Amino acid sequence: MTVDAHHHVWDLSVRDQDWITGDELQPLRRDFTLADLAPEAYAAGVGRTVLVQTVTVAEETPEFLALAAGHDLVAGVVGWTDLTRPDVGDELARLRELPGGAHLKGVRHQVQTGPDPEWLLRPDVRRGLAAVAAAGLVYDLVVLPRQLPACARAAARHPGLTFVLDHLGKPPVASGAREPWESDLRALAALPNTVAKLSGLVTEADPADWTPADLRPYAETALDAFGPHRLMFGSDWPVCTLAARYGQVLDTARQLTGHLSADESAQVFETTATRVYGL
């Protein structure tokens, strides 16, 4: 059974997605619900997913947990809470007591849009990360390539916390550049408490004119750095729809990993996500 370790949903009548700006993102300015995703996921052989936060709004995580409780497709939720609040441990415990709270598997914050490239190293954030570790949750990293060095330093300072790198750190696929992204990715991967998602690459390429060959160098670097046992597939639906259909994203990921053994492929497409997120 394939696991999709990274997707989103939103309902604009409930909450605006204020990051959807500019002409390029306009196709995303509509509702994307589990009812939209489920037929495509099941048709592609995906049986379980991880639903990931989209905005830094406290109300979103309880809503996602309730969605997970009501739908067999969603096996886990990566939510958001303010890591700098002094009672973050109590807040994580409160979330777990809500309907669907057992589905809370991790926490994420939009580090990529912040002005401080070393936000993860702030003392108040480090206290929050320690609370995430104490709660037995993982921490998802949504960052830009220039923020990877701080990610490595944070992971080194919190060896008891698993850090999951979303979208391979958003490498510059469209330009074809590899450095310093590759060196910084390998430095992060050298830490045993790090994992990465084979996700988000189609939208880092030229959305209108990409091919699997454009993505291959980045996927192969990640496979070499992390190994299949620390790499997991994610669709990044519906953001991926800017460049590809859901099934196309999965088919492309299978092409990029087609040289793996059956056991290694199972790790990328099921076992790693199941283990890391405790699905």
N, C-alpha and C positions, 0 to 999 in steps of 0.2 A: 504494500500500500504506500503510495507516494505521499509525502508530507510537504505541504507548501509552508515554509517557515516564515513567510513575510508577506502580508497583504493588509489592506486598509478597507474601511467602509466609511461613508459619511452621508448624512441627510441634511441638505442645506436649509430645510425648513426648521430643523432643530438647532443648527449652529453653522455659522459661516466658517469656511476654510480660508482664512485671510491670506494664506500663502499662495493661493491660486490667483496670480496676477499676470498681466501681460498677455499678448496675443498667443504665444506658444502654448500656454497652459489653459487657454479658454475651453478646449474640449473636455477638461476635467470639471468645469463649472456646471455640474449637474449632480443628482443623487447617484450614488453607487452603493447598493445594498447587498446583504447576503443572498437575497432572492435573485439578484443579478449574477452573483458569483457562482452560486452552488451548481447550476446546470453546467457551466463551463468547467468547473473544477471536477465534478464527477465524470463528465465526458472525457476528461484528460487523464482519468485514473487517480485523481487526488482524493484521498479519503479523510485527511485531517489537515487543519491549518493552524497557523499562529496569527492572530489578529493584533496589529501593532498600532499604537497611538499615532495621532496625526497633529494634534494641537496641544499646547500647554494650558489646558483648561481642566480643572479638577473634576468637573462633572462627567467628562468623557469616559474615564476609566470605569466607574460604576455602570455606565450604560453598556460598555463593551463586555463587562463581566456578565451582565444580565443577558446580553445577546448570546454569549457562549453557553450559558445555562440552558438556553432555549433552542439551540441548534447543534445537532451532532457533528456538523462539519468543523466547528471551531473547538480545537482541543486545548488551546492556550491563548493567553492574552499578555502582551507586553504593554503595560499602561504607563501613566505619568503621574508623578507627584513631585512636589517641590522638595528637592533633596537638601535645600538649605534650611528648611524649617527645623527647629530644635527637637520637635517631637516626631520626626519622620518615621521612627520605628513604630510608634503608636499608630500612626496613620496607615502604615502598611498592614499592621494587624487589623485595623478597622476595615480596610478594604477586603481582607480575606474573610471577614465575617459577613459580608454582604451576599445577596443572592449571586451565585456564580463565583464567589470569592476563591474557591479552590482552583479556578482556572487562571488565577494570576500567577504568572511564571517569571515575569521580569519587569524592569522599569527602563524607560528611555527619556531622554531630554534632547531638544533640538540644539545640540552644541554647534552644528554647522552654521547656524544663522547668528550666533552670538559674536560680540565684538572681541571677546577675550579668547585667544587661541589656547590659553592654558587654564580655562575654566575648570577642567576636571581636577586640577591640582590645588585649587583654593581650599583652605582649611575647612570651611563650612560644607563644601561639596564632598570633601573626603570623609567627613563625619557621616554624610548621607550615604555615601557608597559603602561605608562600614555597616550601616544599618541594613542596606540591601543585602549584603553578604550574610549578616546575622539572621535575616529572615529566610535565608535559603533560596533567594531569588537570584537571577542573573541581571546583568546590565548591558543593554544594547547601545552601541556606539553609532550615532548617525553624524558623521564628520566629513570634512573635506580633506584632501590630501595633505594640506599644510598643517592640519591638526593631528596627524598620525603620531608625530613624536611625543606629544603630550599624552596620547592614548597609551603609548608604550610605558611612559613613566608612571601613569596612573595604575596600569595593570601590574607593574613591578612593585608598587607600594601596597597593593591589595591582593596578595597571592591567594587569599581565600575566596575571592570573588571571580566568577567567570565573566569575561567581557566578550560580547558578541559583536563583531564588526559588520554593520549593515553595508550592503552594496560594494563590498571590497574597498570601502573608503572612497568611493566615487572617482576612480582613475580617469585620466584625461583621454578617453577612448577616441573621441572625435578628432583630436590632434595627432594621435598615434604616439604621443610622448610616453616614456616609461619612467624616467627619473625626475624628481627624487621619490616618486610614489613607490616604485618597486623596492628600493632600499629601506624605506620607512615601513612598508608593509612587512618585509622580512624581519625587521627588528621587532615589530609587534608579534609576529608569528613565532619568534624564538622564545616567547614566554609561554609556559605550558597552560596557563589559565586563560588563553585566548582562543576564539573560534571565529569563523567568518561565514558570511552568507554569499553564495553565488547568486546574486540578485542585482537588479537595477542597472545592468550593463547596457541594455538596449537603449535606454534614455541618456546614457552618457556618450553613446555613439551619435552619428548623424541620424536622427529619428526617421528621416525620409529616405535614406539611402545607405543603410547599414547591411552588413552581411555577417554570418558567423565568423568568417575569417578576421573581421575587424576586432571581434571580442576575444578570439582565441589566445593571443599573447597574455592577456590579463587573467583569463581563466587558468591557463597553464602555470603562470607565476603563482597564483593562489594555491593551486593544487600542490605545487612543489613546496611551497612555504608551509602550508598548514597540514597537508595530507588529507585524504578523504575522510579520516576519522575526526577532523576538526573543520569540515566544510559542509554546508547544508544549502540545499536549493530553496530559493524564495522567488515568487513571481513579481513582487512589488506591484500587484494589481491594486487599483486601477491605473496607477501612474504609468505602468508599462504600456497601456493602451495608446499612449502618445506615439508609440513606435511599433507595436506588435500586438497581436491577439494573444489571449491567455494561453491557448494551446501552442501557439508559435513560440512563446517564451520557454515553455517546458521542453518542446521539441529541440529548440536551440541548445538548451542546457544539456540535453542528452547527447546532442552531437558533439559538444565541447568536451564531454566526459566519456565519449564512446570508446576510448582506448582502455578504460578501467576494467578490472575484473568484475564479475558479478557481485562479489562481496563488497568491493570498493564502491561500486555504483550504488548499492543498497545503502551504504553509509551516507553518501551525499544526498540521496533522495528520500531517506527515511530514518536511518539509525541515529545519525548525529543529532538531528533535531529532537528526536524522541528522547535521547539520553540527556542532552543539554537542558532542554526545557521540562523534562520530567513529564512528558505527555502520557 
